[in-house]
Each structure stands twice: as C-alpha cells, then as structure tokens.
Amino acid sequence: MKGLRAQIDSRAHELFEQDCTALHCRTDRIFAFLMLFQWVGAVIMANVVSPRTWDQEVSSVHIHLWTAVILGGLLTAFPVFLVLTQPGRTSTRQVIAISQTLFSAMLIHLSGGRIETHFHIFGSLAFLAFYRDWKVLMTATVIVAADHLLRGMYWPQSVFGVLTPSNWRWLEHAAWVVFEDIVLLASCRQGIREMQSVATRHAELEATNEIIDAQVRDRTAELAEARENLEQQVQERTQDLAEALACVQRTNLNLQEANRHKSRFLSTMS
C-alpha cells in the first residue's frame, strides 16, 4: 500500500510539473502578444501627446517619441525573443517580469507621471500572476519599488508629475503594490493547490485504472485457462464415450456372431 501511495505521489508530481510547464508556456505567449501591442500603443501615445519639440522656430522629433520607439523596442524585443526560443523557462519569466515593469515605468514617464498610467503597474502585476509563481511577482515588486524610489529622489516629475514630492510618496505607491501582491499571492497559492489536487486525482485515477486493467487481465487469463481445461475435459470425455461406444458395438457384433453360431448348431442338431 505504501508503495502504491509513493507511486501515486510521484506520478502526481510529474503531472503537476507538466501542467506548470504548459501554463508557463501559454502565459509566455500571452506576454509576447501583450508586449508587442503595448509597444505599438506607447509609440502611438508618444506621437499623439508630444510628437515634436520646438526650439524657437526650429522643430525636431520629441525625445519621448524616440524613447517609445527605441527603449520600448528594446524592452519588447528581448522578452519576445526568449518566448520564441526558450518558452516556459524560469529565466524567460524573470526577464518578462523585469521588462514589463520597466515598460510600465516608461509609460509613466511618457505621460509625465499621470496617475492613470500608474494603473498599468497594477495591470502588469495581475497579468504576471497568471504564472502562479511568487518569485515573478517579487521580482516585479522590487523593480517597481526601486524605480519609484530612485526616480522620486532624482527625477520626481517623471514619476509623480511634480517637482517636489513628499519624501515618502514612493513608499505610498510601494504599499499599494504590496497590497496587490498579497491578494495575488493568495490567488496564486490557491491556484497551485487546485493544480496539485487535480494532478493527484488524475494520478489516483490512472492507478485505479491500472489496477482494474490488471484485474481484468488476470480474470481473463483465468477464464481462458478454465475454458481450455473444460475443452480438454470435454475432448477426453468425448473420447471415452467413443471408446465405450466402440466397445459396445464390438460386443454387439460378438453377440450377433454367437447367435448365428447357435442358430447353425441348432439347425445341424435338428
């Protein structure tokens, strides 16, 4: 019984790992499309908000547009490349987490620290929770906190939209991120438990089917053996009956011959 339980646990772990790999690959593909889409969106936003900058009567392409095209392209190209070449790997997930949060930071900068674009961070964390990997969320959280801290100290207008923000404003933003992380981590943990439960039930079902198949094979073999024995007994019985019938026939012939001799004897005596 202990051996069967160990076999079920081993099979459940194998199925769980397969499900996790499939989940990670699917989420990688989702992020590949998402990052391409948001790159195009960032370029469009930069082109609409501030396409050009002016120096008296001379205009040139605004640095925000170059930032969206070049920096956004770099933040998108490498994760997409990893998704195409190394899907499902831990390093791919971590790179996606870093690139996605940095992309959120870039969008906040392009909008001049508008509060609306800060929600892109919360959306990014929610999408990263699809991996059901707490390490990915921790990486993204550290990037967000470090970005808000450093830019809040040296370039507050880029992240908060003001020149002199409160010294603890970055901590307020980080606290909201941590609050979301707590909810997402609980969701991830619940999702992992459900996946493990499904894998265990699947492994138990496979073990049960194997036991039933083995019992059916054994019973079928027993029935086949019993059938062979019965056929052999029928053949032996049939052979015995044939021999007995032949013996009876020979006895009848002998009796008939004896009767003929008797008849001839009586005829001769008469």
Buried (B, 14 or more C-beta within 10 A) or exposed (E): EEEEEEBBEEBBBEBBEEBBEEBBBEBBEBBBEBBBEBBEEBBEBBBEBBEEEEEEEEEEBBEBBEBBBEBBEEBBBBBBEBBEEEBBBEEBBBBBBBBBBBBBBBBBBBBBBEEEBBEBBBEBBEBBBBBBBBEBBEBBBBBBBBBBBEBBEEEBBBBBBEEEBEEEBBBEBBEEBEEBBEEBBEEBEEBBEEBBEBBBEBBBEBBEEEEEEEEEEEEEEEEEEEEEEEEEEEEEEEEEEEEEEEEEEEEEEEEEEEEEEEEEEEEEEE
